[in-house]
Amino acid sequence: LTHNGNLVGLMEKAIEYHRQDNWNRSNFDIPPETPTVLPPIPLPANDGIIFLKDAEAIVQEGVNQHHCIGSYAREALRGKCFLFHINYKNMTASAQVYYKTRRVDQCYGPSNSDNAASEWGKKTLSKWAEKLPTQESQEGKNTLNYIQEMRDNYNMPF
């Protein structure tokens, strides 16, 4: 890293670097290959939307996008949310779909910016999220049983 500004700017960059590093490290008591829980419906059939399939992919997304998606790794590993990388018109974003509410909670580009990818991703994933079964439905209950089985099989202490 290089810095060509003043001391205040350097300190701000150092604080942001360490804040991001701490977010990413907070999840690495989890083995990187630990899989996220798959949604109970087919993933979006769009090449521009990529499901983040394991802890490593989630943390790397946070590093690449310079935001805190890595801090949601535990929720994704528990099946509470589904996390995605979005590519659209040469722009990128990350999205969080919360299972319980069946909606897109967050969708941001690099450094929590709004861009065409975040807007398109939110619109596309909102339509997809509406198809998630409610947790009270039989399909939802089957999914919750599957999540518990995944946690047991991977000895997830969280």
Rosetta constraint file for C-alpha pairs under 8 A:
AtomPair CA 3 CA 10 HARMONIC 6.57 0.50
AtomPair CA 5 CA 9 HARMONIC 5.99 0.50
AtomPair CA 5 CA 10 HARMONIC 6.84 0.50
AtomPair CA 6 CA 10 HARMONIC 6.37 0.50
AtomPair CA 7 CA 11 HARMONIC 6.19 0.50
AtomPair CA 8 CA 12 HARMONIC 6.22 0.50
AtomPair CA 9 CA 13 HARMONIC 6.22 0.50
AtomPair CA 10 CA 14 HARMONIC 6.16 0.50
AtomPair CA 11 CA 15 HARMONIC 6.13 0.50
AtomPair CA 12 CA 16 HARMONIC 6.20 0.50
AtomPair CA 13 CA 17 HARMONIC 6.01 0.50
AtomPair CA 14 CA 18 HARMONIC 6.21 0.50
AtomPair CA 15 CA 19 HARMONIC 6.04 0.50
AtomPair CA 16 CA 20 HARMONIC 6.09 0.50
AtomPair CA 17 CA 21 HARMONIC 6.06 0.50
AtomPair CA 18 CA 22 HARMONIC 6.02 0.50
AtomPair CA 19 CA 23 HARMONIC 6.38 0.50
AtomPair CA 20 CA 24 HARMONIC 6.30 0.50
AtomPair CA 20 CA 63 HARMONIC 7.50 0.50
AtomPair CA 20 CA 66 HARMONIC 7.23 0.50
AtomPair CA 20 CA 67 HARMONIC 7.18 0.50
AtomPair CA 20 CA 68 HARMONIC 7.15 0.50
AtomPair CA 21 CA 25 HARMONIC 6.06 0.50
AtomPair CA 22 CA 26 HARMONIC 5.94 0.50
AtomPair CA 23 CA 27 HARMONIC 7.44 0.50
AtomPair CA 23 CA 68 HARMONIC 6.55 0.50
AtomPair CA 23 CA 70 HARMONIC 6.52 0.50
AtomPair CA 23 CA 71 HARMONIC 5.74 0.50
AtomPair CA 24 CA 28 HARMONIC 7.32 0.50
AtomPair CA 24 CA 59 HARMONIC 5.77 0.50
AtomPair CA 24 CA 62 HARMONIC 7.27 0.50
AtomPair CA 24 CA 63 HARMONIC 7.45 0.50
AtomPair CA 24 CA 68 HARMONIC 7.88 0.50
AtomPair CA 24 CA 70 HARMONIC 5.63 0.50
AtomPair CA 24 CA 71 HARMONIC 6.80 0.50
AtomPair CA 26 CA 71 HARMONIC 7.30 0.50
AtomPair CA 27 CA 55 HARMONIC 7.89 0.50
AtomPair CA 27 CA 59 HARMONIC 7.74 0.50
AtomPair CA 27 CA 70 HARMONIC 7.31 0.50
AtomPair CA 27 CA 71 HARMONIC 6.95 0.50
AtomPair CA 27 CA 73 HARMONIC 6.84 0.50
AtomPair CA 27 CA 74 HARMONIC 7.32 0.50
AtomPair CA 28 CA 32 HARMONIC 7.07 0.50
AtomPair CA 30 CA 34 HARMONIC 7.06 0.50
AtomPair CA 30 CA 55 HARMONIC 7.29 0.50
AtomPair CA 31 CA 55 HARMONIC 7.28 0.50
AtomPair CA 32 CA 54 HARMONIC 6.82 0.50
AtomPair CA 32 CA 55 HARMONIC 4.95 0.50
AtomPair CA 32 CA 56 HARMONIC 4.46 0.50
AtomPair CA 33 CA 54 HARMONIC 5.79 0.50
AtomPair CA 33 CA 55 HARMONIC 6.21 0.50
AtomPair CA 33 CA 56 HARMONIC 6.32 0.50
AtomPair CA 34 CA 54 HARMONIC 5.44 0.50
AtomPair CA 34 CA 55 HARMONIC 5.71 0.50
AtomPair CA 34 CA 56 HARMONIC 7.91 0.50
AtomPair CA 34 CA 77 HARMONIC 7.59 0.50
AtomPair CA 34 CA 154 HARMONIC 7.49 0.50
AtomPair CA 35 CA 53 HARMONIC 5.73 0.50
AtomPair CA 35 CA 54 HARMONIC 4.11 0.50
AtomPair CA 35 CA 55 HARMONIC 6.49 0.50
AtomPair CA 35 CA 77 HARMONIC 6.58 0.50
AtomPair CA 36 CA 52 HARMONIC 7.48 0.50
AtomPair CA 36 CA 53 HARMONIC 5.30 0.50
AtomPair CA 36 CA 54 HARMONIC 4.97 0.50
AtomPair CA 36 CA 55 HARMONIC 6.91 0.50
AtomPair CA 36 CA 76 HARMONIC 5.53 0.50
AtomPair CA 36 CA 77 HARMONIC 4.29 0.50
AtomPair CA 36 CA 78 HARMONIC 7.28 0.50
AtomPair CA 36 CA 79 HARMONIC 7.00 0.50
AtomPair CA 37 CA 53 HARMONIC 7.85 0.50
AtomPair CA 37 CA 76 HARMONIC 6.55 0.50
AtomPair CA 37 CA 77 HARMONIC 5.68 0.50
AtomPair CA 37 CA 78 HARMONIC 6.63 0.50
AtomPair CA 37 CA 79 HARMONIC 4.99 0.50
AtomPair CA 37 CA 82 HARMONIC 7.81 0.50
AtomPair CA 37 CA 147 HARMONIC 6.60 0.50
AtomPair CA 37 CA 150 HARMONIC 7.65 0.50
AtomPair CA 38 CA 53 HARMONIC 7.84 0.50
AtomPair CA 38 CA 79 HARMONIC 7.42 0.50
AtomPair CA 38 CA 82 HARMONIC 7.72 0.50
AtomPair CA 39 CA 43 HARMONIC 7.14 0.50
AtomPair CA 39 CA 79 HARMONIC 7.69 0.50
AtomPair CA 39 CA 82 HARMONIC 7.11 0.50
AtomPair CA 39 CA 132 HARMONIC 7.83 0.50
AtomPair CA 40 CA 132 HARMONIC 7.00 0.50
AtomPair CA 40 CA 133 HARMONIC 7.61 0.50
AtomPair CA 40 CA 139 HARMONIC 7.61 0.50
AtomPair CA 40 CA 140 HARMONIC 7.62 0.50
AtomPair CA 40 CA 143 HARMONIC 6.19 0.50
AtomPair CA 41 CA 131 HARMONIC 7.56 0.50
AtomPair CA 41 CA 132 HARMONIC 6.47 0.50
AtomPair CA 43 CA 51 HARMONIC 7.49 0.50
AtomPair CA 44 CA 49 HARMONIC 6.92 0.50
AtomPair CA 44 CA 125 HARMONIC 7.64 0.50
AtomPair CA 44 CA 128 HARMONIC 6.66 0.50
AtomPair CA 45 CA 49 HARMONIC 7.93 0.50
AtomPair CA 48 CA 86 HARMONIC 5.51 0.50
AtomPair CA 48 CA 87 HARMONIC 4.67 0.50
AtomPair CA 48 CA 88 HARMONIC 6.14 0.50
AtomPair CA 49 CA 84 HARMONIC 6.48 0.50
AtomPair CA 49 CA 85 HARMONIC 5.92 0.50
AtomPair CA 49 CA 86 HARMONIC 4.74 0.50
AtomPair CA 49 CA 87 HARMONIC 6.52 0.50
AtomPair CA 49 CA 121 HARMONIC 7.53 0.50
AtomPair CA 50 CA 84 HARMONIC 5.40 0.50
AtomPair CA 50 CA 85 HARMONIC 5.03 0.50
AtomPair CA 50 CA 86 HARMONIC 6.29 0.50
AtomPair CA 51 CA 82 HARMONIC 7.62 0.50
AtomPair CA 51 CA 83 HARMONIC 6.19 0.50
AtomPair CA 51 CA 84 HARMONIC 4.54 0.50
AtomPair CA 51 CA 85 HARMONIC 6.48 0.50
AtomPair CA 52 CA 57 HARMONIC 5.60 0.50
AtomPair CA 52 CA 58 HARMONIC 5.87 0.50
AtomPair CA 52 CA 82 HARMONIC 7.83 0.50
AtomPair CA 52 CA 83 HARMONIC 5.63 0.50
AtomPair CA 52 CA 84 HARMONIC 5.34 0.50
AtomPair CA 52 CA 85 HARMONIC 6.82 0.50
AtomPair CA 53 CA 57 HARMONIC 6.52 0.50
AtomPair CA 53 CA 58 HARMONIC 7.73 0.50
AtomPair CA 54 CA 58 HARMONIC 6.49 0.50
AtomPair CA 54 CA 77 HARMONIC 7.69 0.50
AtomPair CA 55 CA 59 HARMONIC 6.26 0.50
AtomPair CA 55 CA 73 HARMONIC 5.95 0.50
AtomPair CA 55 CA 77 HARMONIC 7.47 0.50
AtomPair CA 56 CA 60 HARMONIC 6.01 0.50
AtomPair CA 57 CA 61 HARMONIC 6.06 0.50
AtomPair CA 58 CA 62 HARMONIC 6.56 0.50
AtomPair CA 58 CA 69 HARMONIC 6.75 0.50
AtomPair CA 58 CA 70 HARMONIC 5.37 0.50
AtomPair CA 58 CA 73 HARMONIC 6.18 0.50
AtomPair CA 58 CA 83 HARMONIC 7.52 0.50
AtomPair CA 59 CA 63 HARMONIC 6.45 0.50
AtomPair CA 59 CA 69 HARMONIC 7.10 0.50
AtomPair CA 59 CA 70 HARMONIC 4.29 0.50
AtomPair CA 59 CA 71 HARMONIC 7.78 0.50
AtomPair CA 59 CA 73 HARMONIC 7.26 0.50
AtomPair CA 60 CA 64 HARMONIC 6.06 0.50
AtomPair CA 60 CA 70 HARMONIC 7.48 0.50
AtomPair CA 61 CA 65 HARMONIC 5.88 0.50
AtomPair CA 61 CA 69 HARMONIC 7.00 0.50
AtomPair CA 61 CA 70 HARMONIC 7.05 0.50
AtomPair CA 61 CA 85 HARMONIC 7.38 0.50
AtomPair CA 61 CA 94 HARMONIC 7.63 0.50
AtomPair CA 62 CA 66 HARMONIC 5.55 0.50
AtomPair CA 62 CA 67 HARMONIC 5.16 0.50
AtomPair CA 62 CA 68 HARMONIC 5.58 0.50
AtomPair CA 62 CA 69 HARMONIC 5.10 0.50
AtomPair CA 62 CA 70 HARMONIC 5.10 0.50
AtomPair CA 63 CA 67 HARMONIC 7.05 0.50
AtomPair CA 63 CA 70 HARMONIC 7.96 0.50
AtomPair CA 64 CA 110 HARMONIC 7.86 0.50
AtomPair CA 65 CA 93 HARMONIC 7.40 0.50
AtomPair CA 65 CA 94 HARMONIC 7.75 0.50
AtomPair CA 65 CA 109 HARMONIC 6.87 0.50
AtomPair CA 65 CA 110 HARMONIC 4.40 0.50
AtomPair CA 65 CA 111 HARMONIC 6.19 0.50
AtomPair CA 66 CA 110 HARMONIC 5.76 0.50
AtomPair CA 66 CA 111 HARMONIC 4.91 0.50
AtomPair CA 66 CA 112 HARMONIC 7.73 0.50
AtomPair CA 67 CA 110 HARMONIC 6.80 0.50
AtomPair CA 67 CA 111 HARMONIC 5.26 0.50
AtomPair CA 67 CA 112 HARMONIC 6.10 0.50
AtomPair CA 68 CA 72 HARMONIC 7.66 0.50
AtomPair CA 69 CA 73 HARMONIC 7.36 0.50
AtomPair CA 69 CA 94 HARMONIC 7.51 0.50
AtomPair CA 72 CA 76 HARMONIC 6.38 0.50
AtomPair CA 73 CA 77 HARMONIC 6.12 0.50
AtomPair CA 74 CA 78 HARMONIC 6.21 0.50
AtomPair CA 74 CA 158 HARMONIC 7.35 0.50
AtomPair CA 75 CA 79 HARMONIC 6.26 0.50
AtomPair CA 75 CA 80 HARMONIC 5.13 0.50
AtomPair CA 75 CA 81 HARMONIC 5.87 0.50
AtomPair CA 76 CA 80 HARMONIC 5.74 0.50
AtomPair CA 76 CA 81 HARMONIC 4.90 0.50
AtomPair CA 76 CA 82 HARMONIC 5.58 0.50
AtomPair CA 76 CA 83 HARMONIC 6.81 0.50
AtomPair CA 78 CA 147 HARMONIC 6.50 0.50
AtomPair CA 78 CA 151 HARMONIC 7.21 0.50
AtomPair CA 78 CA 158 HARMONIC 7.84 0.50
AtomPair CA 79 CA 99 HARMONIC 7.51 0.50
AtomPair CA 79 CA 144 HARMONIC 7.97 0.50
AtomPair CA 79 CA 147 HARMONIC 6.22 0.50
AtomPair CA 80 CA 98 HARMONIC 6.28 0.50
AtomPair CA 80 CA 99 HARMONIC 5.55 0.50
AtomPair CA 80 CA 100 HARMONIC 7.05 0.50
AtomPair CA 81 CA 96 HARMONIC 6.49 0.50
AtomPair CA 81 CA 97 HARMONIC 5.45 0.50
AtomPair CA 81 CA 98 HARMONIC 4.32 0.50
AtomPair CA 81 CA 99 HARMONIC 5.17 0.50
AtomPair CA 82 CA 96 HARMONIC 5.78 0.50
AtomPair CA 82 CA 97 HARMONIC 5.12 0.50
AtomPair CA 82 CA 98 HARMONIC 6.50 0.50
AtomPair CA 82 CA 99 HARMONIC 7.19 0.50
AtomPair CA 83 CA 94 HARMONIC 7.31 0.50
AtomPair CA 83 CA 95 HARMONIC 5.67 0.50
AtomPair CA 83 CA 96 HARMONIC 4.70 0.50
AtomPair CA 83 CA 97 HARMONIC 6.42 0.50
AtomPair CA 84 CA 94 HARMONIC 5.61 0.50
AtomPair CA 84 CA 95 HARMONIC 5.12 0.50
AtomPair CA 84 CA 96 HARMONIC 6.60 0.50
AtomPair CA 85 CA 92 HARMONIC 7.30 0.50
AtomPair CA 85 CA 93 HARMONIC 6.01 0.50
AtomPair CA 85 CA 94 HARMONIC 4.63 0.50
AtomPair CA 85 CA 95 HARMONIC 6.54 0.50
AtomPair CA 86 CA 92 HARMONIC 5.37 0.50
AtomPair CA 86 CA 93 HARMONIC 4.97 0.50
AtomPair CA 86 CA 94 HARMONIC 5.81 0.50
AtomPair CA 86 CA 95 HARMONIC 7.48 0.50
AtomPair CA 86 CA 117 HARMONIC 6.42 0.50
AtomPair CA 86 CA 118 HARMONIC 7.49 0.50
AtomPair CA 86 CA 121 HARMONIC 6.28 0.50
AtomPair CA 87 CA 91 HARMONIC 5.81 0.50
AtomPair CA 87 CA 92 HARMONIC 4.69 0.50
AtomPair CA 87 CA 93 HARMONIC 6.76 0.50
AtomPair CA 87 CA 117 HARMONIC 6.23 0.50
AtomPair CA 88 CA 92 HARMONIC 6.29 0.50
AtomPair CA 88 CA 116 HARMONIC 7.01 0.50
AtomPair CA 88 CA 117 HARMONIC 4.83 0.50
AtomPair CA 88 CA 120 HARMONIC 7.40 0.50
AtomPair CA 89 CA 116 HARMONIC 7.40 0.50
AtomPair CA 89 CA 117 HARMONIC 7.06 0.50
AtomPair CA 91 CA 109 HARMONIC 7.78 0.50
AtomPair CA 91 CA 115 HARMONIC 7.43 0.50
AtomPair CA 91 CA 116 HARMONIC 6.93 0.50
AtomPair CA 91 CA 117 HARMONIC 5.53 0.50
AtomPair CA 92 CA 109 HARMONIC 5.74 0.50
AtomPair CA 92 CA 110 HARMONIC 7.19 0.50
AtomPair CA 92 CA 117 HARMONIC 5.46 0.50
AtomPair CA 92 CA 118 HARMONIC 7.29 0.50
AtomPair CA 93 CA 107 HARMONIC 6.66 0.50
AtomPair CA 93 CA 108 HARMONIC 5.19 0.50
AtomPair CA 93 CA 109 HARMONIC 3.86 0.50
AtomPair CA 93 CA 110 HARMONIC 6.45 0.50
AtomPair CA 93 CA 115 HARMONIC 7.88 0.50
AtomPair CA 93 CA 117 HARMONIC 5.63 0.50
AtomPair CA 93 CA 118 HARMONIC 5.22 0.50
AtomPair CA 93 CA 121 HARMONIC 7.56 0.50
AtomPair CA 94 CA 106 HARMONIC 7.97 0.50
AtomPair CA 94 CA 107 HARMONIC 5.53 0.50
AtomPair CA 94 CA 108 HARMONIC 5.57 0.50
AtomPair CA 94 CA 109 HARMONIC 6.29 0.50
AtomPair CA 94 CA 118 HARMONIC 7.19 0.50
AtomPair CA 95 CA 104 HARMONIC 7.06 0.50
AtomPair CA 95 CA 105 HARMONIC 7.68 0.50
AtomPair CA 95 CA 106 HARMONIC 5.51 0.50
AtomPair CA 95 CA 107 HARMONIC 4.15 0.50
AtomPair CA 95 CA 108 HARMONIC 6.63 0.50
AtomPair CA 95 CA 118 HARMONIC 7.69 0.50
AtomPair CA 95 CA 121 HARMONIC 7.20 0.50
AtomPair CA 95 CA 122 HARMONIC 7.29 0.50
AtomPair CA 96 CA 104 HARMONIC 5.82 0.50
AtomPair CA 96 CA 105 HARMONIC 5.69 0.50
AtomPair CA 96 CA 106 HARMONIC 5.22 0.50
AtomPair CA 96 CA 107 HARMONIC 6.43 0.50
AtomPair CA 97 CA 102 HARMONIC 6.82 0.50
AtomPair CA 97 CA 103 HARMONIC 5.55 0.50
AtomPair CA 97 CA 104 HARMONIC 4.29 0.50
AtomPair CA 97 CA 105 HARMONIC 5.72 0.50
AtomPair CA 97 CA 106 HARMONIC 7.30 0.50
AtomPair CA 97 CA 125 HARMONIC 7.64 0.50
AtomPair CA 97 CA 129 HARMONIC 6.96 0.50
AtomPair CA 98 CA 102 HARMONIC 5.77 0.50
AtomPair CA 98 CA 103 HARMONIC 5.82 0.50
AtomPair CA 98 CA 104 HARMONIC 6.31 0.50
AtomPair CA 98 CA 105 HARMONIC 6.19 0.50
AtomPair CA 99 CA 103 HARMONIC 7.24 0.50
AtomPair CA 99 CA 129 HARMONIC 7.91 0.50
AtomPair CA 99 CA 132 HARMONIC 7.38 0.50
AtomPair CA 100 CA 134 HARMONIC 7.13 0.50
AtomPair CA 100 CA 135 HARMONIC 6.66 0.50
AtomPair CA 102 CA 129 HARMONIC 5.06 0.50
AtomPair CA 102 CA 130 HARMONIC 5.76 0.50
AtomPair CA 102 CA 131 HARMONIC 7.90 0.50
AtomPair CA 102 CA 132 HARMONIC 6.18 0.50
AtomPair CA 102 CA 134 HARMONIC 7.76 0.50
AtomPair CA 103 CA 126 HARMONIC 5.80 0.50
AtomPair CA 103 CA 129 HARMONIC 5.50 0.50
AtomPair CA 103 CA 130 HARMONIC 6.85 0.50
AtomPair CA 104 CA 122 HARMONIC 6.36 0.50
AtomPair CA 104 CA 125 HARMONIC 6.74 0.50
AtomPair CA 104 CA 126 HARMONIC 5.78 0.50
AtomPair CA 104 CA 129 HARMONIC 7.23 0.50
AtomPair CA 106 CA 122 HARMONIC 7.94 0.50
AtomPair CA 107 CA 118 HARMONIC 5.32 0.50
AtomPair CA 107 CA 119 HARMONIC 7.57 0.50
AtomPair CA 107 CA 121 HARMONIC 7.01 0.50
AtomPair CA 107 CA 122 HARMONIC 5.98 0.50
AtomPair CA 108 CA 112 HARMONIC 4.98 0.50
AtomPair CA 108 CA 113 HARMONIC 5.53 0.50
AtomPair CA 108 CA 114 HARMONIC 5.58 0.50
AtomPair CA 108 CA 115 HARMONIC 7.46 0.50
AtomPair CA 108 CA 118 HARMONIC 5.12 0.50
AtomPair CA 109 CA 113 HARMONIC 4.79 0.50
AtomPair CA 109 CA 114 HARMONIC 5.70 0.50
AtomPair CA 109 CA 115 HARMONIC 6.10 0.50
AtomPair CA 109 CA 117 HARMONIC 6.98 0.50
AtomPair CA 109 CA 118 HARMONIC 5.78 0.50
AtomPair CA 114 CA 118 HARMONIC 5.90 0.50
AtomPair CA 114 CA 119 HARMONIC 7.12 0.50
AtomPair CA 115 CA 119 HARMONIC 6.32 0.50
AtomPair CA 116 CA 120 HARMONIC 6.02 0.50
AtomPair CA 117 CA 121 HARMONIC 5.76 0.50
AtomPair CA 118 CA 122 HARMONIC 5.99 0.50
AtomPair CA 119 CA 123 HARMONIC 6.29 0.50
AtomPair CA 120 CA 124 HARMONIC 6.04 0.50
AtomPair CA 121 CA 125 HARMONIC 5.81 0.50
AtomPair CA 122 CA 126 HARMONIC 5.80 0.50
AtomPair CA 123 CA 127 HARMONIC 6.69 0.50
AtomPair CA 124 CA 128 HARMONIC 6.61 0.50
AtomPair CA 125 CA 129 HARMONIC 5.90 0.50
AtomPair CA 126 CA 130 HARMONIC 6.38 0.50
AtomPair CA 127 CA 131 HARMONIC 7.30 0.50
AtomPair CA 128 CA 132 HARMONIC 7.42 0.50
AtomPair CA 133 CA 137 HARMONIC 6.47 0.50
AtomPair CA 133 CA 139 HARMONIC 6.37 0.50
AtomPair CA 133 CA 140 HARMONIC 5.49 0.50
AtomPair CA 134 CA 139 HARMONIC 7.91 0.50
AtomPair CA 134 CA 140 HARMONIC 5.63 0.50
AtomPair CA 135 CA 139 HARMONIC 7.62 0.50
AtomPair CA 135 CA 140 HARMONIC 4.14 0.50
AtomPair CA 135 CA 141 HARMONIC 5.91 0.50
AtomPair CA 135 CA 144 HARMONIC 7.62 0.50
AtomPair CA 136 CA 140 HARMONIC 5.94 0.50
AtomPair CA 136 CA 141 HARMONIC 6.31 0.50
AtomPair CA 137 CA 141 HARMONIC 6.18 0.50
AtomPair CA 138 CA 142 HARMONIC 6.14 0.50
AtomPair CA 139 CA 143 HARMONIC 6.24 0.50
AtomPair CA 140 CA 144 HARMONIC 6.29 0.50
AtomPair CA 141 CA 145 HARMONIC 6.27 0.50
AtomPair CA 142 CA 146 HARMONIC 6.20 0.50
AtomPair CA 143 CA 147 HARMONIC 6.15 0.50
AtomPair CA 144 CA 148 HARMONIC 6.31 0.50
AtomPair CA 145 CA 149 HARMONIC 6.23 0.50
AtomPair CA 146 CA 150 HARMONIC 6.18 0.50
AtomPair CA 147 CA 151 HARMONIC 6.24 0.50
AtomPair CA 148 CA 152 HARMONIC 6.20 0.50
AtomPair CA 149 CA 153 HARMONIC 6.01 0.50
AtomPair CA 150 CA 154 HARMONIC 6.09 0.50
AtomPair CA 151 CA 155 HARMONIC 5.84 0.50
AtomPair CA 151 CA 156 HARMONIC 4.94 0.50
AtomPair CA 151 CA 157 HARMONIC 7.81 0.50
AtomPair CA 152 CA 156 HARMONIC 6.47 0.50
